[in-house]
Amino acid sequence: MHYYRYPSAEISCWYKYLLFSYNIVFWLGGVAFLGAGLWAWSEKGVLFDLSRMTHLHGFDPVLLILFVGGVMFILGFAGCVGALRENICLLKFFCGTIVFIFILELALAVLAFLFQDWVKDQVEKFFKKTIEVYRDDIDLQNIIDSLQKMNQCCGAQSPNDWNLNVYFNCSSASKSRERCGVPFSCCIQDPAQNVVNTQCGYDVRNMSLSNWEERIFTRGCIAALEAWLPRNIYIVAGVFVAISLLQIFGIFLAKTLISDINAVKSSFFFPS
């Protein structure tokens, strides 16, 4: 007696567990972001007083980290469970959200290219606003210091932008020891010094302009960022392409798994 096995649709284990592994990394990344964000938030005491925000209309860099971590956590969880349980609803949610994020990234990149002057103005406004609250929020302070040190710049357009901060303002009303100075991140550090001199910027702007170049960076950070982008355009493009390919790979895996599940369901209800 001969038995005939009719061909039937199957769910590919390769795609299933590749998608699961892909989302495990995504989920763990979300957990790391959430953990770092919550730790930084609690260190500032914001968990005990939710009304304590910066003067940047409620913006806090920690909130951005928490938002990114939350999105990654939810997507990673949906993708993992959807792949393991072969749940079409979760897989469609994961796939649709990744497609939406991908389209949003492309739209933002195109808009940023088309409206370069507007983007430049917004970055300058943001930079000057962060200068105003430099001593009020430790995260914004670290962002400004990192930007100034990495790009060897000072202020948005020039070191005189630090007049926007009450502690560094040159007005006679200011009683701060940092009066008419700049943060240490504006200073040209001596390579021979192992310890950073945090007082190197004191009284610098009381000196003549000719002495500034010996002590501090005189180029503004907006000009420095404008000069940085053309020099590193291939790196920026490479990062963008790598992120896009990872997203497309995740969309492909989810779409393929959804097709396999639908094919199995069809073969179950309508056997050949």
C-alpha positions in Angstrom: 0.0 0.0 0.0 1.3 3.4 -1.0 0.7 6.6 0.9 0.8 9.9 -0.8 1.8 13.1 1.1 0.1 16.1 -0.3 2.2 19.3 -0.3 1.2 21.7 2.4 2.3 25.1 3.5 4.7 25.4 6.4 6.0 28.2 8.5 9.7 28.7 8.0 11.6 28.2 11.3 14.5 30.2 9.9 12.4 33.3 9.4 10.6 32.8 12.7 13.7 32.5 14.9 15.6 35.2 12.9 12.8 37.6 13.6 12.8 36.5 17.2 16.6 37.1 17.5 16.2 40.4 15.7 13.7 41.6 18.2 15.5 40.3 21.3 18.3 42.7 20.4 15.7 45.4 19.8 14.0 44.7 23.2 17.3 44.6 25.1 18.3 47.9 23.6 15.0 49.3 24.8 15.6 48.0 28.3 19.1 49.6 28.3 17.7 53.0 27.2 14.9 52.9 29.7 17.2 51.9 32.5 19.7 54.7 31.7 16.9 57.2 31.3 15.2 56.3 34.6 18.5 56.3 36.4 19.4 59.8 35.0 15.9 61.1 35.8 16.0 59.8 39.4 19.5 61.3 39.9 18.1 64.7 39.2 15.2 64.2 41.6 12.6 64.6 38.9 10.8 61.4 39.9 9.9 63.2 43.2 8.9 66.5 41.5 7.5 66.0 37.9 7.1 69.8 37.6 10.9 70.3 37.6 11.8 70.8 33.9 14.2 72.9 32.0 13.2 76.3 30.6 13.2 74.8 27.1 9.4 74.6 27.1 9.5 71.4 29.1 12.2 69.7 27.1 14.6 67.4 28.9 17.2 65.2 27.1 16.3 62.4 29.5 12.7 62.4 28.2 14.0 61.7 24.7 16.0 58.7 26.0 12.9 57.4 27.8 10.8 57.9 24.7 13.2 56.0 22.4 13.7 53.3 25.0 9.9 52.9 25.4 9.3 52.6 21.6 12.1 50.1 21.3 10.9 48.1 24.3 7.3 47.9 23.0 8.3 47.0 19.4 10.8 44.4 20.6 8.3 42.8 22.9 5.6 42.8 20.1 8.0 41.3 17.6 9.3 38.6 20.0 5.9 37.4 21.1 4.4 37.8 17.6 7.2 35.6 16.2 7.0 32.9 18.9 3.3 32.7 19.1 2.8 33.3 15.4 0.4 36.1 16.2 -0.5 38.0 13.1 -1.9 41.1 15.0 1.4 41.6 16.9 3.5 41.0 13.7 1.4 43.5 11.8 1.8 46.1 14.6 5.5 45.6 14.6 5.8 45.7 10.8 3.5 48.7 10.4 5.3 50.7 13.1 8.7 50.0 11.6 7.4 51.1 8.1 6.0 54.3 9.7 9.3 55.1 11.4 11.2 54.4 8.2 9.0 56.7 6.1 9.2 59.3 8.9 13.0 59.2 8.8 13.0 59.6 5.0 10.6 62.5 5.2 12.7 64.2 7.9 15.9 63.7 5.9 14.3 65.2 2.8 12.8 68.2 4.7 16.1 68.9 6.5 17.8 69.0 3.1 15.2 71.2 1.5 14.9 73.6 4.5 18.5 73.8 5.6 18.3 77.5 6.6 15.3 76.9 8.8 17.0 73.9 10.4 20.1 76.0 11.0 18.0 78.7 12.7 16.3 76.2 14.9 19.6 74.6 16.0 21.0 78.1 16.8 17.9 79.0 18.8 18.1 75.7 20.7 21.8 76.2 21.4 21.3 79.7 22.7 18.4 78.5 24.9 20.6 75.8 26.4 23.3 78.4 27.1 20.7 80.3 29.1 19.9 77.3 31.3 23.5 75.9 31.3 23.7 75.7 35.1 20.1 74.7 35.6 20.1 71.2 34.0 23.1 68.8 34.3 22.2 66.9 31.1 22.0 70.0 29.0 25.2 71.2 30.5 26.9 67.9 29.5 25.6 68.2 26.0 26.9 71.7 25.6 30.3 70.8 27.0 30.6 67.7 24.8 29.7 69.7 21.7 32.2 72.5 22.5 35.0 70.1 23.3 34.5 67.8 20.3 34.1 70.6 17.8 36.6 73.0 19.4 34.1 75.8 19.5 32.5 78.2 21.9 29.0 79.6 22.0 26.5 79.4 19.1 28.1 82.1 16.9 30.9 83.3 19.2 32.1 83.2 22.8 30.1 86.4 23.5 26.9 84.3 23.3 27.7 83.3 26.9 26.4 86.7 27.9 23.0 85.0 27.6 23.8 83.1 30.8 23.3 85.0 34.1 26.5 83.4 35.6 28.8 84.3 32.7 27.2 87.7 31.8 29.6 90.7 31.9 27.1 93.1 33.4 28.0 94.8 36.6 24.9 93.3 38.3 26.4 89.8 38.1 28.2 88.7 41.3 29.3 85.3 39.9 33.0 84.4 39.9 32.4 83.2 36.4 31.4 86.7 35.3 32.7 87.6 31.9 34.2 84.2 31.4 33.3 81.0 29.5 32.9 77.3 30.5 36.0 75.2 30.7 34.9 73.3 27.6 35.7 76.5 25.6 39.3 76.4 26.7 42.3 75.2 24.7 43.6 72.6 27.1 47.3 72.0 27.5 48.0 68.3 26.4 50.6 68.1 29.1 48.0 68.6 31.8 46.4 65.4 33.1 43.8 67.2 35.2 41.3 69.5 33.5 41.4 73.1 34.7 37.8 74.0 35.2 38.7 77.6 36.0 40.6 78.2 32.8 37.7 80.3 31.4 37.5 82.8 34.2 37.7 86.5 33.1 38.7 85.5 29.6 36.2 87.9 27.9 37.7 90.8 30.0 40.9 90.4 28.0 41.6 91.8 24.6 40.4 89.9 21.5 44.0 89.1 20.5 44.5 87.1 23.7 41.3 85.0 23.2 42.9 82.8 20.6 45.6 81.8 23.0 43.1 80.8 25.7 39.8 79.7 24.1 38.2 78.5 20.9 36.8 81.6 19.1 34.8 79.8 16.4 31.1 79.4 17.1 29.6 75.9 17.3 27.1 76.5 14.5 29.9 77.3 12.1 31.8 74.3 13.4 28.9 71.9 12.9 28.4 73.3 9.3 32.1 72.6 8.6 31.9 69.1 10.2 29.0 67.7 8.1 30.7 68.0 4.6 33.9 66.4 6.0 31.9 63.4 7.4 29.1 63.1 4.9 30.1 59.5 4.0 30.0 58.5 7.7 26.6 60.1 8.2 25.3 58.5 4.9 26.7 55.1 6.0 25.0 55.2 9.3 21.7 56.2 7.8 22.0 53.4 5.1 22.9 50.8 7.8 19.9 51.8 10.0 17.6 51.7 6.9 18.9 48.3 5.9 18.3 46.9 9.4 14.7 48.3 9.3 14.1 46.9 5.8 15.4 43.5 7.0 13.0 43.5 10.0 10.1 44.5 7.7 11.0 41.7 5.3 11.2 39.0 8.1 7.8 40.2 9.5 6.1 40.3 6.1 7.5 36.8 5.2 6.3 35.3 8.5 2.9 36.8 8.1 2.6 35.3 4.6 3.7 31.9 5.9 1.1 32.0 8.7 -1.7 33.1 6.3 -0.6 30.3 3.9 -0.8 27.7 6.6 -4.2 28.9 7.7 -5.5 28.8 4.1 -4.2 25.3 3.6 -5.9 24.2 6.9 -9.3 25.6 5.9 -9.0 24.8 2.2 -6.8 21.7 1.8 -5.6 20.9 -1.6 
